[in-house]
Amino acid sequence: MFMLMFKTALFLVIIWCCYFYRSHGCLEKERTHLLQIVDSINYPHGSSLFEDWIGKEYCCNWFGIECDSSSSRVISIDLSFIRDERFGLWYPNASLFAAFKELEILDLRRNHIGGWVAPQAFSEMQSLRELYLWNNSLSASIDSLRGLCELKNLRLLYLDSNNLDGRALPLCLSNLSMLEDLSLSGNDLGSYSSALTGLCELKNLRDLYLDSNNLDGRALPPCLSKLSKLETLWLQDNDLGSYSSPLTGLCGLTALKSLYLSDNHFDDSSLPMCMENFSLLENLDLARNNLSGHFGNSISGLKRLQHLDLHSNILTDEGISTWISNLTSLTSLSLEYNKLKGSDTMRGLCGLSALKSLYLHDNHLNNFPMCMGNFSLLEELTLFHNNLSGLFSNAVPGLKRLKVLYLGSNHLTDDGISPWISNLTSLTNLFLENNTLKGSDNMRGLCGLSALTTLYLDDNYLSSLPICMGNFSLLENLELPQNNLSSLFGNSIPGLKRLKYLDLHSNQLTDEDISPWISNLTSLTDLYLGNNKLKGFDTMRGLCSLRKLKTLDIERNSFGSSIDPCLGKMHNLGYLDLHRNQFKGNIPSSIFSNLTVLEDIYISQNQFDGLFSFSTFANLSRLLYVDLSENIQLEVETETPMWVPTFQLMSLLLNNCILNKRTGHGIPTFISTQQSLDTLELSHTSLKGTIPSWLLYNVTIDSLSLRGNIFEGPFPKSTQYNMSTLRDLDISDNNFSGELPPNIGTVFPNLVAFNMSINELQGSIPLSLSKLQKLETLDLSQNKLFGEMQEGLIGNNTSLKYLRLSHNELHGNILPKNWNMTELVVLLLDNNGFTGTIASNMLRSPSLIVLDLRGNKLSGFIPSWLPSLANLALLLLGENLFDGSIPTQLCQLQNLHMLDLSSNKISGSIPSCLNNISSWREKIPIQIDKSLGPQFERSIYVGFHYISSSEIYTSVKTDFNTKGMILTYEGVPFSLMTGIDLSMNRLKGSIPLQMGSLKELRSLNLSRNLLSGPFPESFQSLENIETLESLT
């Protein structure tokens, strides 16, 4: 008996050992090939071997590798995202992969693959079922794909986001008869009309992705109807609507369940009647087209349609009313971003009783059909960004299942919601932000919504809240920022046991409003109290008791004295924002050394002083963002001996501190260990010496500012293989000397903003700057640069918006002949030695707002074509050699705010038509024509500070001669400043009476001319004039 048990146990041990070996081991041949493949990925620039692979013998345990449990052969290889893009394209040897006889899945995504070596080896990979090659660089060469035609058993092939055009799809792809899932998205297949013909024989295809391919209406061959098993077809983001009847080739796809056609410039005539053949269709996406709704007959028969997306079209009530009610199976309907008004013709929606989600936000709704009560299954309704002042109180009782309701950005009042809101007892998420709620007794209707977990009331006019807020026992998220709250609901706080997220930012709250109850919110994880009137010790102590807090934001208050050490006990804190307070004294090291999960620290713009050692953060391994800036008395020491950072920062801001005073004011050496650093601000920190090359040519830093220091010497040169990733570089206001490197445009190919003003640079401007095709801002002013504006220098840079070369020694013609800066907004070339006339090629910069050419040697007449630059707000041509008269055409510059023609040789009279300029008669902000381009619709970079489009003008410093002094207007004064300076010329005659109507004029200087007579009596109406120079 014992022997039998022993033999049985021995047998089981042997079986287990065999299983363990097969599960965790791997074939030596396959292990060797894996090492060869990985070594080749970045060759000859070093191995790409994963740390997970080092020291592990069994390749089946390696990261990205999976083996068969019985044969121990590799069946899956994931080597995605490994190739370093700096080393160019990779051409893998396909024979290395062919060695894996049982390989089923191969993932080589985003490796900059440009093609293959030995592509015929794919014929040996007959076990391969899935091949992922998206986001590579496979090109138009047929050879880059021909080898794939041998993968006869392939089920899935992803080739999206490569460089393929129609030539790259060989007809032999039809050999992949087993293929079920094919993605060709994000290529350029539309460049050849017959590109898709080879797909027609893929009879087993179920999912086909052809989106984002520049396909036009001729691109879909009729033979696609052969794909009788196709269930999902992605065609969005193409140009199919550019030709008539673009979709007739799809009419035979009767198995379709999902069809995506958004972003195709379709109009109502683009959708064929045969779409009613798609009787199995469940999902239809027609968003972002030009549909008005008169296409309904083509889809009204789709009885199984459940999800219909029509957002961002031009739909009207009349357009959808005749057919929408036929789609009775709809559960989700997206009609947002259209032109719906909510008239009676929208009653077609009333029959859609199966709806669970209805999206109607961003329309022009001012009312709604009463039949909304029919939506008894509705769970989510979005109505934000409309014109609603109230709702549909009689319909509300029918919305028994409504859980999520978005009503933000309307005109709702307390009276407008009180009659019906309490009936929505199933609501869990209610959004009422950006309305006109005041928090009166009529808001008590909210009190019955006991199921609420999320309530947004931000950006209203609330001064208080009802006591019944304590009924919200399930509430987890409460948003109340940007109201007028000066008192809260302390008595209700005990009921908010589950509250995790509370935002009270930008109110009028004081310590007395907060301190009595804040410590009771023990479940809080995120608390925002910024921009209030808090300053006291009791409030801080109350905050310290919230031990679950992960986010604490108390920025822009008036907290003084030192940081309370109790903050160090908030061990879950990951985000801490104390900036723009009045904290004083030392920064307590003990606080931060205990906050071991901290990721974000913002303590800038306080009054800290003394010495702070950066090694305090050494063990904060999760730290990503640090901002200690604008503490002008704070000494930050980074060179403490024997400390090693465990963190990898993404952003470090130390500007306007005193950096490394005790160790020689050098660049912090630990920065060289930061492999994820994106933003580095070290401006005005008293740094000295030279800038190390490793900093400028770092491969991760996106934005670097070192302005206002004492760096000296020449501009650092790059070493072999170094190519900077910098987009924004500001090293202005230092002591750099010598010439700019001739290859600067090559080694900084991604620059968007470059500022080296206020240095001692000499020589000419390098021609390689013309290679910076992404450059938007260039400031080389206040140096000693000389030479001419050479052909090809910057004249053809169509992305440049801000160019400042002021206060140098440049000469010659002011513009090169090939000037083509179509996006230029600000041009500052003052105080150089330019000669000649202002050439008409400046008209190629129609967006120009600021033109400053003062202090040169320009001559000739003031151009009469300047009004063609219709956006000009500042025209500054003083201190030149212009002669002739003031052209009356200048009176057409309706946006003109400041005109300086002083210190020239201009003669004749002052044009009486100057009173036609609207911005001098009325308070008109500088106008931007929307047609100038999308850069004025988003934030742009000017003066090396991110500002909105409306602030672009306030960042430009402008000197103006007034009261015998040179004054500088910047920021808000600049935006308000209007002025005329015609002094020191040869103007004759009397001052036009009409100038008395320029009521918004703030400065006028007509002195030192040959004018006769006194100021006209009409000048008494110049109510905003601040400086008026005499005529002598």
NORDAZI-V995546 format. One record per helix or strand. SS is the DSSP state (alpha for helix, beta for strand). FROM is the first residue (numbers start at 1). LEN is the number of residues. If there is no record, write none. Layout:
BEGIN
ss: <SS:SS>
from: <FROM:FROM>
len: <LEN:LEN>
END
This chain:
BEGIN
ss: <alpha:alpha:alpha:alpha:beta:beta:alpha:beta:alpha:beta:beta:alpha:beta:alpha:beta:beta:alpha:alpha:beta:beta:alpha:alpha:beta:beta:alpha:beta:beta:alpha:alpha:beta:alpha:alpha:beta:alpha:beta:alpha:alpha:beta:alpha:beta:alpha:beta:alpha:beta:alpha:alpha:beta:alpha:beta:alpha:beta:alpha:beta:beta:alpha:alpha:beta:beta:alpha:beta:alpha:beta:beta:alpha:beta:beta:alpha:beta:beta:beta:beta:alpha:alpha:beta:beta:alpha:beta:beta:beta:beta:alpha:beta:beta:alpha:beta:beta:beta:beta:beta:beta:alpha:beta:beta:alpha:beta:beta:alpha:beta:beta:alpha:alpha:alpha:alpha:beta:beta:alpha:beta:beta:alpha:beta:beta:alpha:beta:beta:alpha:beta>
from: <2:28:51:59:65:74:85:90:94:105:113:119:130:143:156:165:166:171:181:188:189:197:207:216:222:232:239:240:248:258:268:273:283:296:307:317:324:332:344:357:370:380:393:404:414:421:429:441:454:467:477:490:501:510:511:518:526:533:537:551:565:575:584:589:600:607:614:625:633:651:658:661:669:679:688:693:703:710:728:735:744:753:760:767:777:784:802:809:826:833:840:850:857:866:874:881:888:898:905:912:918:930:934:940:945:949:958:965:972:979:986:993:1003:1010:1017:1027>
len: <23:14:3:3:3:5:3:4:5:3:5:6:3:8:3:1:3:5:3:1:3:3:3:1:5:3:1:3:3:3:3:5:3:3:3:5:3:3:8:3:5:3:4:3:5:3:3:8:3:5:3:6:3:1:4:3:3:1:8:3:5:3:2:6:3:7:4:3:5:3:2:3:5:3:2:4:3:4:3:4:4:3:4:5:3:5:3:5:3:4:5:3:5:3:3:4:5:3:4:5:4:3:4:3:3:7:5:5:5:3:4:5:3:2:5:2>
END
